[in-house]
């Protein structure tokens, strides 16, 4: 009987021939229980925290109700790590291997992934494991309560990072150096050489320290780790570890539809062109493909969510058909989901896929609102805005150590859920140890301040 | 086990066969247990609240209680729920078409009811040992433990091994001792024989008296027409907690459930709380029944006796002398008598018949506790007062 490893070299040879370019992949065949944990933790080995236990239980329940099935989990890196479930059929695992090669190609070429790789290296899975061990050591040294308090705060702010900044970014300059920069500005130099312009006297040296932060700071984890007045070093390390993992997860989050679509496109194509596969295995694999890449659950006519596999797959087929594989490769390198959906989900395709927008009222009524292409695009993208979290920044670090956060409620359209926000502030205050405040809007849209204590 | 796959051009990928130790990975389970620990702590904070639910009290005999709890949520910043949530879907349908009608009542649907976490509301049941719960309770209320009676009259006889003798029944021959004696003797004798009669050692038994560790609790409840359903629930909670308070101290506790109107009867525990009677109240009937029990079943010499009595305080005035007389006879046999009068706030300041009788007896018998209450919270106050008073009594007596 053939096993999956019989086909791997030939599938890979085919993939390289078709132009897939990827770091090698370490495949491991693991039991379902392990797979679920990997899916829940987001990394093969990650720091312990009770909230993962809750997610794990949700996952168990969902699985026991037959709502979800995990075929594979893949971690970009060099090498990439991919896990296959041991009770998948041979056909399913062949499909999954082809799928993973698509992911590996995406991860090596997409600019968000390569940028992260340049900043953090290619061994994040190993970093995370090492960090998990350090945190376990911290538990032994400082006690579960204290470590858990830090993780409560850091993980609650997990997505509040500034992914546009560097992973390793320098601290703010201690003094504002506006004058020197102004003098060095080439435009200003040329301007001053114009006839009739006098040399402006150098502004007196600014004696005061720059305010902290000099501008609204959206990287909460970074700010807390570096400017928390009473944090101990091991606590700062935990904040920075969570931040690094968050940077790692960001490309996966920001390119979800593209990435799953790309992998689905390639598994379909690889299987189609793999003439060495036995006929029945091919048929079974294609059946598994259509189970994953489908718009709605069996026997249903509508879905209230867009399946990223199906949407991405359809879009890539559409792009390759219209513009060729080279153009598709360029899109794959340069875009994230925002650019991908806005630039490449056209009206014709949206109609073909039957995409619509709907409104779900609090009384439970759900109504189709329309099929306008711009609204469809924005409805698909809305949950992916700003890493999926409200926009919150550090607005001020006061002299007494009070941390003042601000929420851009005008931009986000409404205020925060106050009860949860108060609980997050309470987590944060335990670590920050000085007062913490947050400005947002209440249900009426009026300014509202939450304070802890 | 892993196997390298030969690959032309570029580094090959690897595929490893199943590694069995992954089965031992249980981080999910570990973090789930930690979550449960946190839930337990949270429940512990609210122990009073949930133990006063009637469910807990009825199931008490099972030695565990099941407490429904909600999963903890790790809070994150999120926007408040909008009036209407927009989304993208896929399928057939025209603009304005209703895919799902409004739900009759928000909150009926477990998923939409509360918070709307999107993950649905998952509740699960944690099992707690009654003893643990009571330990928390005692910790929280800082209740002292009960003291057994100090009097020498309380005793059980028991046989214990004590020492050895050269004579005795064959069955008590201690071979090890005997051989030891023989070895010692042979070591100093010039021409030793293997065994002599002098080597034999027999275990001895002696009869010793030990203080009784048994307790008996008599619960007496006024079930006359004036005691309503709410009063019963309070009485039940009180009895349950009092019983467990006694159980904490004594390994073996026997109980008797007595109800009375103008007459008194003994009931099984199940029937006890369902009993209701009509008509007047004659408390002397139940005190006499207690006296009978102390004579027939609960010998005061062998039992630490407790009587807890709950009533609304009303008693026929012509019964006053009879009740007082019965109590005077009963009180010397009891470790403690706890009386809870369940009365609404309106009647709080007037003195009732029962209160008057017991109040007078309190001068000679300090081991009487009188408390009054109409709400759940009063039961806690009563319980605390009783246990503290009891501890002071025991201290004074000791």
Interface residues (C-beta under 8 A of the other chain):
Chain A: X4 X5 X8 X9 X12 X13 X16 X23 X24 X25 X26 X27 X28 X29 X30 X31 X33 X34 X36 X37 X40 X41 X46 X48 X49 X50 X51 X52 X53 X54 X56 X57 X58 X59 X61 X79 X86 X144 X152 X155 X156 X157 X158 X160 X295 X296 X300 X301 X302 X303 X304 X305 X306 X307 X310 X311 X353 X354 X355 X356 X357 X358 X359 X360 X361 X362 X363 X364 X365 X366 X367 X368 X369 X370 X371 X376 X379 X380 X382 X389 X390 X392 X407 X412 X413 X414 X415 X416 X417 X418 X420 X421 X423 X424 X427 X443
Chain B: X3 X5 X6 X7 X8 X9 X10 X11 X12 X13 X14 X15 X16 X17 X18 X19 X22 X23 X25 X26 X27 X28 X29 X30 X31 X32 X33 X34 X35 X36 X38 X71 X72 X73 X74 X75 X76 X77 X78 X79 X80 X81 X82 X83 X84 X85 X86 X87 X88 X89 X90 X91 X92 X93 X94 X95 X96 X97 X98 X99 X100 X101 X102 X103 X106 X109 X112 X119 X122 X124
